[in-house]
Amino acid sequence: MIRKRLASVDDPVIYDLIQKELLPHTQRFFPDMQLTRKELKKRLAYSDVYMYTRVDNGRTVAFMSIHEIPGQRMFIDMLAVEKGNQGHGIGRKLMKKAEAAAVRKGCKEIHLFVNEDNYAAISFYEKLGFQRVQYDGRRHIFIMLKATGLK
């Protein structure tokens, strides 16, 4: 089940998912990189955040943070699925939610950044129709885009 974030309940889950699923990719190139709970709260304040809670056991196992660049693009800021729940369509469901939000808000494109060594994520996004359009060697990321079909 996908639902909106409830900060008091979900922020600890989001923090743990970032620590386990996202930060290790960044720390390969920037070993001192950390994210405090205060920084996370600030980062999430300007985003729409969606949580994925399993209906069979009530556990929240994934989240996605998105925000709109008005009239232009939807930006997928973060997407993380707990390792044991990857490969079951959860990320795909969250991305469908992001695409629907982009179309609803009139965005012509969706963009995201992905760490260059996160091969599973790169493959996942490419299967969803995203293309690598730029490489930022300073940050060790690919910038990926997908058109929404809006003109």
RAQUIQUI-V235057 format. One record per backbone hydrogen bond with DSSP energy under -1.0 kcal/mol. NH is the residue of the N-H (numbers start at 0). CO is the residue of the C=O. If there is no record, write none. Layout:
nh->NH co->CO
nh->NH co->CO
This chain:
nh->2 co->50
nh->4 co->48
nh->8 co->5
nh->9 co->5
nh->10 co->6
nh->13 co->9
nh->14 co->10
nh->15 co->11
nh->16 co->12
nh->17 co->13
nh->18 co->14
nh->19 co->15
nh->20 co->16
nh->21 co->17
nh->22 co->17
nh->24 co->21
nh->25 co->21
nh->26 co->22
nh->28 co->25
nh->29 co->25
nh->32 co->29
nh->39 co->35
nh->40 co->36
nh->41 co->37
nh->42 co->38
nh->43 co->39
nh->44 co->40
nh->46 co->43
nh->47 co->65
nh->49 co->63
nh->50 co->2
nh->51 co->61
nh->52 co->0
nh->53 co->58
nh->57 co->53
nh->60 co->51
nh->61 co->51
nh->62 co->79
nh->63 co->49
nh->64 co->77
nh->65 co->47
nh->66 co->74
nh->68 co->72
nh->71 co->68
nh->72 co->68
nh->73 co->108
nh->74 co->66
nh->75 co->110
nh->76 co->64
nh->76 co->74
nh->77 co->64
nh->79 co->62
nh->81 co->60
nh->84 co->81
nh->85 co->82
nh->92 co->88
nh->93 co->89
nh->94 co->90
nh->95 co->91
nh->96 co->92
nh->97 co->93
nh->98 co->94
nh->99 co->95
nh->100 co->96
nh->101 co->97
nh->102 co->98
nh->103 co->99
nh->104 co->100
nh->105 co->102
nh->106 co->101
nh->107 co->71
nh->108 co->71
nh->109 co->145
nh->110 co->73
nh->111 co->143
nh->113 co->141
nh->115 co->139
nh->117 co->114
nh->118 co->116
nh->121 co->117
nh->122 co->118
nh->123 co->119
nh->124 co->120
nh->125 co->121
nh->126 co->122
nh->127 co->123
nh->128 co->125
nh->129 co->124
nh->130 co->144
nh->132 co->142
nh->133 co->142
nh->135 co->140
nh->139 co->135
nh->140 co->135
nh->141 co->113
nh->142 co->133
nh->143 co->111
nh->144 co->130
nh->145 co->109
nh->147 co->107
